[in-house]
Every structure is written in structure tokens, then in C-alpha cells.
Amino acid sequence: MLKHQPERVVMIDIDEEFVRAAEIHLPSLSDGAFQDSRVELIFEDASEALKRYRQEFDVAIIDCNDAIGPSEILFEEDFYATVAASFKEDGVCSVQAGSMLETEFLVQTRERIEMQLGETASFRFTMPSYHCGEYLFYVASQNGVSAGPPSETLEARQTERKVVTSYWSAEMHHASQVFPADSPLKSR
């Protein structure tokens, strides 16, 4: 089941076997969403598949492995240019950028994203099962709203849309953007 009510969802993943195994063995994650007629699953390298789309998407959520092997290209400036070309006006992109321990790589990744997708905001996410425990996501937008609206607006939208979450809240959303004053990873 889709938690939100989009017109269309295109999910691109290189590993069909993994997606199908997760659908069977971890059914609560997809919650039947793959059976929704609005969802189109494409099993292909995203760096190639996304080239077929021009000015079609409002949002891109990029959740990929570390920048090695087949995923390496998903951290290059050319890929972010492809993402930008796939956006309608004012598209917003979220990128799982990597471990908080990889500061130099994260700064380089942000520069590549900003060159193609606009202003970024940084978000920390605690993930105890991963090697460092904390990961960084960037949200990029040409319209300058990467950090998101104020907590009151987020809470009103969540209530209005009847979206139930077990972890996310407006307070968590904004708290995840707090970094030490001298951190090169904080939002600019």
C-alpha cells in the first residue's frame, strides 16, 4: 500500500532478485505497494533507465549502495544531470549519500549534486545496523526549499493526509538537520 497518494511511482532497481526476495520475505516493507497500478517497477541500471525520462518527475528518491561497483556511477555529476533532466519544474531530490565518517566524500558528493540539482540541505539518519551508525542524506531543490517547511506546516500536512509514521515526526525532521557549527556537512 502506498502511504501517500501520488499519481505515479516509478521504481528503478538493478537487482530484481533482491526486490522480489524482499517482497516475499519482508512483506511489511513494501506492504503490497508493488501491486498498486500506479507503481511501475523497472529492473535496470538507473543511470541508463532514467535517461528515457524528460521533465516527468516531481520527486526522485535515490537510495543506493556505497559508491563502489555498479553504484559508483550513481554518485557522479553526469548521473545528477540525468536526474535533473527527468524533473518537471521545481523537482526535489533526496540522495542517501553515505556514512558520516566519509566527510571528504560527502562534501564532494554535495558539490556534484548542487551543480546539477540546486541548493541542498543535509539530514542525519541513525541506522545502527550500518557500520558507522549514522548516515547522511541530501535533499536538493532548484526552488530553495530543501530543508522543508516549518514544523507546524509539516504537522498539519501529516494530519490532513492521515499519514501515520512510527519514527518520523516534524520535530525529528528538523532535528536531523542539526550539525556542529564547524561541520562541513551541515546545510549551507
C-alpha positions in Angstrom: 0.0 0.0 0.0 1.3 3.4 -0.9 1.5 5.6 2.2 1.0 8.8 0.2 -1.3 9.4 -2.8 0.9 10.0 -5.8 -0.3 9.9 -9.4 2.5 7.6 -10.4 5.6 5.9 -8.9 8.5 4.6 -11.0 10.9 2.4 -9.0 14.2 1.6 -10.7 16.4 -1.1 -9.2 19.2 -3.1 -10.8 18.6 -6.2 -8.7 15.2 -7.8 -9.5 16.1 -10.9 -7.5 16.7 -8.9 -4.3 13.5 -6.8 -4.7 11.4 -10.0 -5.3 13.0 -11.7 -2.3 12.3 -8.7 0.0 8.7 -8.6 -1.3 8.3 -12.3 -0.2 10.4 -12.4 3.0 10.0 -8.8 4.3 6.4 -8.1 3.2 5.9 -5.3 5.7 8.4 -3.1 3.9 6.5 -2.9 0.6 3.1 -3.5 2.2 1.6 -4.6 -1.1 2.7 -1.4 -2.9 4.1 -3.3 -5.9 0.6 -4.5 -6.7 -0.7 -0.9 -7.0 -1.5 0.0 -10.6 0.3 3.4 -10.1 3.6 1.6 -9.4 5.9 0.7 -12.3 8.9 -1.5 -11.5 11.9 -1.2 -13.8 14.8 -3.6 -13.2 17.7 -1.9 -14.9 20.7 0.3 -14.1 19.2 3.6 -13.0 21.9 5.6 -14.7 20.6 4.2 -18.1 16.9 3.8 -17.4 16.5 7.4 -16.1 17.8 8.8 -19.5 14.4 7.8 -21.1 12.5 10.3 -18.9 12.4 14.1 -19.6 10.6 16.5 -17.4 8.3 13.8 -16.0 9.0 13.7 -12.2 8.3 15.9 -9.2 10.5 13.9 -6.8 13.4 11.5 -7.0 14.4 9.4 -4.0 17.9 7.9 -4.6 18.7 5.1 -2.1 21.7 3.2 -3.3 24.7 1.3 -2.0 28.0 2.9 -1.3 29.9 4.4 -4.3 31.6 1.2 -5.4 31.0 -1.3 -8.1 27.7 -0.8 -10.1 26.6 2.0 -7.7 29.6 4.2 -8.3 28.1 5.9 -11.3 25.1 7.0 -9.2 27.4 9.4 -7.3 28.8 11.1 -10.4 27.8 14.5 -11.7 26.6 13.1 -15.0 24.0 11.0 -13.1 22.7 14.0 -11.2 22.4 15.8 -14.6 20.3 12.9 -15.8 18.1 13.2 -12.7 17.7 17.0 -13.2 16.6 16.4 -16.8 14.0 14.0 -15.6 12.4 16.6 -13.4 9.4 18.8 -14.0 9.9 22.4 -12.9 10.8 22.6 -9.2 11.7 19.0 -8.8 13.1 17.8 -5.4 15.7 15.0 -5.0 16.7 13.1 -1.9 20.0 11.2 -2.0 21.3 8.7 0.5 24.9 10.0 0.4 26.7 7.7 2.8 28.4 7.3 6.1 29.1 10.3 8.3 32.6 9.0 8.7 33.4 9.8 5.0 33.4 13.6 5.3 35.6 14.3 2.2 33.4 12.0 0.0 30.2 13.6 1.3 31.4 17.1 0.6 32.4 16.1 -2.9 29.0 14.4 -3.4 27.2 17.6 -2.2 29.2 19.7 -4.7 28.2 17.4 -7.6 24.5 17.4 -6.5 24.4 21.2 -6.2 26.0 21.7 -9.6 23.0 19.9 -11.2 20.1 19.9 -8.8 20.4 23.1 -6.9 20.6 24.0 -3.2 21.0 21.2 -0.7 20.0 20.6 2.9 21.8 17.9 5.0 19.9 15.4 7.1 21.4 12.9 9.5 19.8 9.5 10.0 20.7 7.0 12.7 21.0 3.5 11.3 22.6 1.2 14.0 22.8 -1.8 11.7 25.2 0.0 9.3 28.9 0.3 10.0 29.1 3.8 11.4 25.6 4.1 12.9 24.9 7.5 11.2 24.3 8.2 7.6 23.8 11.5 5.7 21.1 12.3 3.2 21.0 15.4 1.0 17.8 16.9 -0.3 18.3 19.1 -3.3 15.9 21.6 -5.0 16.1 24.3 -7.6 13.5 26.3 -5.7 15.4 26.7 -2.5 13.1 24.7 -0.2 15.4 21.7 0.5 15.2 22.0 4.3 11.4 21.7 4.2 8.6 23.8 5.7 8.3 24.7 9.4 7.2 22.1 11.8 3.7 23.4 12.1 3.2 23.0 8.3 4.6 19.5 8.3 2.3 18.5 11.3 -0.7 20.0 9.5 0.0 18.1 6.3 0.6 14.9 8.2 -2.8 15.2 10.0 -4.6 16.3 6.8 -3.3 13.5 4.8 -3.8 10.9 7.6 -0.2 9.7 7.3 0.8 7.5 10.3 4.5 7.2 11.0 6.3 5.3 13.7 9.7 7.2 13.6 9.3 10.3 11.5 7.8 13.5 13.0 8.1 17.2 12.2 10.5 17.5 15.2 12.7 14.6 14.0 12.7 16.1 10.5 14.2 19.4 11.7 16.4 17.8 14.5 18.1 15.7 11.8 19.4 18.9 10.2 21.4 19.9 13.3 25.2 19.6 12.9 28.1 21.0 14.9 28.8 24.7 14.0 32.1 23.8 12.2 30.9 20.8 10.4 31.5 20.9 6.6 28.4 18.6 6.3 25.8 21.0 7.7 23.3 22.7 5.4 24.6 25.9 3.9 
